[in-house]
């Protein structure tokens, strides 16, 4: 296993956090902090990144052979990505472009 705090995983954490924040603000009318549902999803995603067997060599989730999210969380994250992905270009343009370049959006 490789380092848990390298640039690849740091960017993954930042990306999923931004996407969940955008989704929560837009779909759950959250202001400031995440609603309990979205906060739980973020905690789950961070915990999964912490134990990713690929570490810094992590492929995109779409291309990964190890699906570490259970079915319920996988569907919730897909909904978040469908909603937040196109909106990220307005709120986090550099992160969105990096995400697209790496084939993760």
Secondary structure, 3 states (H helix, E strand, C coil): CCCCCCHHHHHHHHHHHHHHHHHHHHHCCCCCCCCHHHHHHHHHHHHHHHCCCCHHHCCCHHHCCCCCCCHHHHHHHHHHHHHHHHHHHHHCHHHHHHHHHCCCC
